[in-house]
Amino acid sequence: MIETGTQAPEFTLSASNGKDVSLSDFLGKNVVIYFYPKDMTPGCTTQACDFRDAFGLFQEEETVILGISPDPIAKHAKFIEKHQLPFLLLVDEQHQAAQLYNVWKLKKNFGKEYMGIERSTFVINKHGELVKEWRKVKVKNHVQEVLNYIQDNLK
């Protein structure tokens, strides 16, 4: 189980830029990790585009954005191209990071049960500590809430 105020769990995943990316690569910067269920779906597209639209403001706060889903590199590439996403999307096909962050959950939809990503966002400070988490995220106004938290708390 992860807790705010502790070191964020380390992971290494394949990224949309074709390289392996580790959380520790970003020490010295704030990091927003957002876990989302699936590329090209309405909620996930809205969330990604909201992060895209606020990207410059996150950069001003020395904050990196990383999106993580179980989708493969090819699907991430199409998603990035279609919506001009300026940040990395990471591949978590084996749910390694999702399990570390406890977002791989039993979900129910139209009477069916299945395992999937619970939409969640984590803020990690420049020292690699988990400082804020949102679980069961509702997309509307979420990105602004994350940005406000960083602006107010991580100067």
N, C-alpha and C positions, 0 to 999 in steps of 0.2 A: 504494500500500500504506500502511495506517495503522500507527502504532506507538505504544505507550504512552509517555508522557512528552512527546508532541507535542500541538499544538492539534488538537482533534477536528474532523473535517471539518464544515463548515457546510452546512446544508440548510434549505429552506423547503418545507413540505408542508401540505396541507389537513388540518385536525383535526376530530375528532368534535364540537367545539363550533361548527362552521361557519366558523371563522376559519383564516387561514393562520398557521402557527406556524414560527418559525425557532429553531434551536438557540441562537443568540445571545440570544434573548428571555430566557433563563434564566441569563445571567451573574450571578454572585453567589449562586447556589444550586448544589448538587450535582445532577447529572442521571443517572438510570438510563435508558438506552435499551435496550429489549429488542425484538429482531426475532423475529417468530414467523410461521409459515407461513399460518395460515388461521383466521378466526373460527369459533366453534362446533364445532371439532374437539376430541376428548377431551384431548389433551396441551395444546393452546393454552388451553382452558377452565380446566384445572387450574392452569396457570401464571398466567393472568390473575386467577383467584380467590385464589391464594396472594399475589400482589401486592396485591390488594384487602384481604385479611385483615391484611396487615402495613402497610397504607397509613399509619396513624397513627404507627407507629414510624419510617417513612421521613420523614414530615413533621417529627418531632422532630429529625431529623438535617439539616433544611433541604434535603431531597432531593426532587426532582420525578421522577415516573415517566412515561415516554412509551413506549407500545407502538406498534410499526410493523409493518404487513403490507401486502400488495398489495390487500387488500379495499377495496371502495368505501365511501363515507360511510354509505349506507343499511344495509349489513351491519354496520358498526361500531356504528351506533346501536342495532340490534337486540341485538347482543352486550352492549353496555353496559347496556341496559335489562334484559335477561334476568338478568344477573349483578350488577347494581348496582355497576358499576365506577366508582370515584371519580377516575380519572385519564384523561388524553387518549389516544385512539388516533389515529394518523396514517395517512393514505392514501398509499401508495407504489406506485400502479398502474404507473408507468413504471420502477420499480426504481431511481430516482435515488439515494436514501439507501442502499438495499441495495448498490448498486455502490460507492458511496463507502466503505462500511464492509466491503466485500468479503465479503458474506454471500449474494449472489445466485450460486448454485452449481448445477452439474450434480448431480442427485440420481438415485438408482435405487430403485425400489420394485416388487416383484413382477416383476422382469425388464424393466421399462420405464424408460427414461431421460427426464428432463425437467428443466427449469430451475425452481428454487424457492429459497425462503428457507432458509438453514441457521440453525436456532435459535441465537441468539447474544445476549449481553448485554454492554453497555459502561457503565462508570462514568466520568463526566466531572466534574472538580472545579469549584469555584466560579470558577476562572479560565479555564474552557473547555478544559482539558487532559485528554486521555484518560489515565486513571490505571490502569484495569483492564479486561480483557476476558475473556470466557468464550465459547468457540466450541463448536459441537456439544453444546449444553447438554442435559443430562438434567434433566427437570422436578423430580423428587423432591428435596426439600431445597434446591433452587437459590436460591429467594428468600431463605431464611434465610442462605445463604452470602453472597449479595450484601449483605444488611443487616449481617452480621457484618463484612464488609470495610469498609463505610462507617463503622460505629461504631468500628472499630479504627484506621482510617487517615485519616479525613477530619474530624477535630475542628477 
